[in-house]
Amino acid sequence: MQVFQTVHDILKFNSQKNPDKVTISVNGLHYTNAEILKNVATLVEFLNKSEVSSGDRVAFLAKNSSEFIELMYASSILELVMVPINFRLAYEEVKFIIQDSGSKIIIFSEEFREIVEQVNSDKTDLQLSLGVSELGELLKAKSSGALDVSLYSNKAINTPLFQMYTSGTTGNPKGALISQKGIMSLITNGMDNLGPFDPNAVNLVCMPLFHIAGSAWLFFGLASGCKNILLVDINPEKILDIIENYNVATTLMVPAVIQMVVVAAEKNSRVLKNVKNIVFGASPMAVDTLKRAQKIFPNSNFTHVYGMTETTGMFMSLDPSELKANRRLESCGKCFSNSEIKIVDADNNEVPTNTIGEIICRTDQIMDGYFNRERANNEAIKDGWFYTGDAGYLDEEGYLFIRDRIKDLIITGGENVYPAEVENALMLQPSIIDCAVIGVSDPKWGEAVLALVIVNNDNFSEIEVRSSLRSQLAGFKIPKTFHVVDSLPRNAGGKITKHVLREKYAYLGK
């Protein structure tokens, strides 16, 4: 496999080796390596004229598109930091990210123009807002000269490429700085452990690119020289059509999407024999869903991976042979060759085999830290070890099993929801006196957000609360269910005992 030092080295290699090969397909449009290079050249010229300098932030608010990739390459060349924004976020959330990052430029799709214009009316560092349609017109123009990528080969090695925001336990998200080194390590070790991608194969990118899972999966495809199809919206029928019509060989999906795809395929008795590898993460897959998926994709290996934004995506995986043999179905497997993990107790002592504790990892994929979050960095990274906040154990053979989330993280449909953020929004409601938010098992989404609320009976209206939350929270963060309760269990320190609530309301997920 070709070894790269920077992301734009991938562009340089592919445009020289296979200039006429289609590298990106999205919404029926196809882009060759040469076309992507030309667009990047134009974008680099434009950004230079916009007087951006090394380290400046450029935000991106749009669904999966070729423009994301072109901006990514241009950012790598110019040592800019790209800030991908979750397009599902509400206005206040988007504004916070733009303000916190200090982004000078934002590129956005038309459907988000209203949000961007509203942000522009507030106090931010934004100097330029550019719609994707306007960018498209710009890219149709010819640059004044050819882009010599080799001139930039080593400039960005030690700089972050992405500032990806993850929700915080205190309500405010944190910008994880994803480095070029971390990305290159991910590519090398991920492909070594998951198996090399066939450069003649077709790779489907289902996850949104603002999410590390989507970007990581794209990197594998770009680095291997595959044709990569970008999915714009999650639609199970469309996924099946794309897989069938384009002879897709590899893809990554969260279990919630796999379940939707399986249900859609079963309705029409569809069997897709061309898929060779399906990687999934965020949560284990239900045994029933796995068995049904294996029938829909009879020639595919299924691989369970584990990772997070802070580790630049996956850093461990469960060998497909385990799932085929119905062994260790709940395990995340073992670390990649560049990584190691330990399980520690509250005093930071390593615990014995089969003992639950906090999962900590050491890998050259770990982020460079959170942007402007010294305290959070000191808590998260200690002596080179990253503290995941997840609880689990290692069995006798070194396989990892996740059993709980120390930070109470809820993962619904592959999206991260931190209860504190939702609780803070709920406590702004005059009709709510106290509340607790937990995740309960859900057959479709993996987990569903449940709000337990103590209310002022005279004023509480679930409809009104939901309506109010829509301006504050992304839709996936708004509780699927509200339960009015008389009290909430607390420990001696006054903190709500979430594990008691999860046990009490576990029946809702059955």
Secondary structure, DSSP 8 states (H G I E B T S, - for coil): ----SSHHHHHHHHHHH-TTSEEEEETTEEEEHHHHHHHHHHHHHHHHHTT--TT-EEEEESSS-HHHHHHHHHHHHHT-EEEE--TTS-HHHHHHHHHHHT-SEEEE-GGGHHHHHHHHHSS----EEEEHHHHHHHHHS--SS---GGGGTTTTTTSEEEEEEE--TTSS-EEEEEEHHHHHHHHHHHHHHH----TTSEEEE-S-TTSHHHHHHHHHHHHHT-EEEE--S--HHHHHHHHHHTTEEEEEE-HHHHHHHHHHHHHTT-------EEEE-SS---HHHHHHHHHHSTT-EEEEEEEEGGGTEEEEEE-HHHHHTT-STTEEEEE-TTEEEEEE-TTS-B--TT--EEEEEEETT--S-BTT-HHHHHHHEETTEEEEEEEEEE-TT--EEEEEETT--EEETTEEE-HHHHHHHHTTSTTEEEEEEEEEEETTTEEEEEEEEEE-TTT--HHHHHHHHTTTS-GGGS-SEEEE-S---B-TTS-B-HHHHHHHTGGGG-
